[in-house]
Amino acid sequence: MIPLSTPYLAGNEWQYVKECLDTGWISSSGDFVGKFEEAIGQIVGCAHTVACVNGTVGLQMALQVGGLNPGEHVLIPNLTFVATANAVHHAGGKPILIDVDKDFWQMDLDLLEDFLASQTFQIEDETGISTYYLITKKRIAFLMPVHVLGYMGDMDRLAKIAEKYHLKIVEDSTEALGSTYKGQHAGTFGDFGVFSFNGNKIISTGGGGMVVCKNPADAAKLKHLINQAKSHSEEYTHDETGYNFRMVNVLAAIGLAQAEQFSSHLSRKKEIAEAYRVGLKDVTEISFQRISPKVDSNDWLFTILLENPAGLQAFLQKQGIQTRKLWVPMNQLPMHSTLHYISGKDQSDLLYKKALSLPCSVGITESQIIHVIGKIKEFLGVNHF
Ligand SMILES: Cc1ncc(COP(=O)(O)O)c(C=O)c1O
């Protein structure tokens, strides 16, 4: 089987995990958490990083620390992994779904601007100006772009929109470690950025997350909250209802070893994506996600569009090649189907019906990529030599 996207553990993972086991520091204390936080901070260029159990709770905590109140709105794209919407719910908020654009597959900023201009009003009080949704009369507190599949949208425009409507930004950059827009790293544009290290990500701790905070006070608050809001190092005093969401040392040990190999993983991901783009460029039945020249993507999960992805998926499965469909759009999921969905042509649905992600593990070989390309061409009846 050629798998879709598996971890690549070729560095100091064994040594660092052994160190944890030998010393007994496998749990919530130990050096590796801090070292892993520092290593991710160095990769993305931000000093205020907090490790946590996964990306989903990282998003939830970012919203809570950022000041989301119960029932307030968060603007998210309709095409994303369900964790984005779930995190908003867990933080007590209500997502408003914005459709994505057909070329870049990111939140459609034309739709977003139209919506904000026509369906909201602003109120000024002693805390400043806030934007409210006309229909629910609830504050729209956050804009949460998702860097879908590691690619990025127009971050300059997004930041201007957020400023104009007084929205805080939490970037769901769970898939985008290493991606940049005009040289600046994903996760560092917003008040908060969140990364995931689950098994299929560019580096993995098995399960894990990291919140990057612009403001050091937010990082301190977040760290406190995910550590049961413990307010004294020896006494069991806690000053609010906290969470047990911190990352354990043994997973951070894997994370540090993975972070040390990050640049080689990143270049390999780019090579894989380029090999597919070149190998499939003459196949007229297939198109790709567009990339803006301002974006340098981490090419996390290489994905194509075609008319019959289910047929290709079944064919490749028989050949021992694992592929993956894109997420069911949020507005089509039962628990999110009543949310307000801002859309024109429902591009999320069109993309969902046409997309298929191809094997792109860091460890995939050139001959495996050539084999996958050959099998795709065979399925489509395209001659290849
Ligand atoms: C877009 C998106 N958001 C959120 C998450 C949640 O991250 P995690 O699986 O670490 O909770 C993921 C990853 O799985 C994701 O792809």
The ligand as a Gaussian input file, in Angstrom:
#p B3LYP/6-31G(d) Opt

LIG

0 1
 C       -8.230000      22.518000       9.221000
 C       -8.008000      21.799000      10.521000
 N       -8.448000      22.365000      11.654000
 C       -8.241000      21.786000      12.856000
 C       -7.582000      20.572000      12.964000
 C       -7.491000      19.949000      14.305000
 O       -6.219000      19.581000      14.709000
 P       -6.043000      18.317000      15.674000
 O       -6.319000      17.096000      14.888000
 O       -4.615000      18.422000      16.124000
 O       -6.992000      18.497000      16.811000
 C       -7.075000      19.955000      11.803000
 C       -6.282000      18.716000      11.841000
 O       -6.565000      17.643000      11.996000
 C       -7.327000      20.566000      10.548000
 O       -6.918000      19.986000       9.417000

